[in-house]
Each structure stands twice: as C-alpha cells, then as structure tokens.
Amino acid sequence: MKLTASEFTKWPNKAITLLGMSGIGKTTIANKLPKSKWFHYSGDYRIGTKYLEEPILDNIKERAMEVSFLKIF
C-alpha cells in the first residue's frame, strides 16, 4: 500500500517498518520519534538474542579462556 505524506499524516493510527542491517541506524531513527505516540520494537535485538545467544556466549567463554587470569583451575 502506497500513501502520500498527506494521506499518512491524516491516518489516526500510524505504523512504519524500518528494515536494514545491524548498525544502519534503525534504533537511532526510532528514538527520535515521540515515545508517547510511537512504539519501537527492535527486531535485530530479538533475533540476535533468541537465535544467537548460545554461539555468542560460547565465543565469550572461548575468548575468556585465552586470558590466564580468567581460567578456572
């Protein structure tokens, strides 16, 4: 569905979807919207924490074991 700027501003309930790779600025843009009128849901964060939690933690543990002070006896 394509709307003009005028049509969009007349709608009582507005929603937009920002799609892009991590680090592109989706959250920065979302944070500029008035919090009283807009809801922000970060898909990158949810996807990352749900599907990548274990590999991320495994990587952190592996890197920590490279530091002799952090090794468990």
C-alpha positions in Angstrom: 0.0 0.0 0.0 1.5 3.3 -1.0 0.4 6.6 0.6 1.3 10.2 0.1 2.8 12.1 3.0 -0.5 14.0 3.3 -2.5 10.7 3.4 -0.2 9.2 6.0 -0.4 12.2 8.4 -4.2 12.1 8.3 -4.3 8.5 9.5 -5.3 8.2 13.2 -3.0 5.2 13.8 0.3 5.1 12.1 2.9 2.4 11.7 6.2 2.1 9.9 8.7 -0.7 9.5 12.4 0.1 9.3 14.4 -2.8 7.7 18.2 -2.8 7.5 21.3 -4.5 8.6 22.7 -4.1 12.1 24.3 -0.7 12.7 22.5 1.1 9.9 20.6 3.4 12.4 17.1 2.0 12.7 17.1 2.4 16.5 18.6 5.9 16.2 15.7 6.9 13.9 13.1 5.2 16.2 14.4 7.0 19.2 13.7 10.4 17.5 10.0 9.5 17.4 7.8 10.8 20.3 7.6 7.9 22.8 4.0 8.9 23.7 2.8 8.2 20.2 5.1 5.6 18.8 6.1 2.0 19.9 9.5 0.8 19.0 10.4 -2.9 18.7 13.9 -3.9 17.7 13.8 -7.0 15.6 17.6 -7.3 15.4 17.9 -7.5 19.2 15.2 -10.1 19.5 16.5 -12.2 16.6 20.1 -11.9 17.9 19.3 -12.9 21.5 16.9 -15.7 20.5 18.9 -17.4 17.8 22.5 -16.3 18.6 22.6 -16.4 22.4 24.4 -19.7 22.7 27.0 -19.0 20.0 27.7 -15.6 21.4 28.2 -16.9 24.9 30.4 -19.8 23.6 32.6 -17.2 21.9 32.8 -15.1 25.0 33.8 -18.1 27.1 36.4 -19.2 24.5 37.9 -15.7 24.5 37.9 -15.6 28.3 39.8 -18.9 28.4 42.6 -17.2 26.4 43.2 -14.9 29.4 45.2 -16.8 32.0 43.8 -14.8 34.9 40.3 -15.9 34.0 41.0 -19.6 33.6 39.2 -21.9 36.0 41.5 -24.5 37.7 
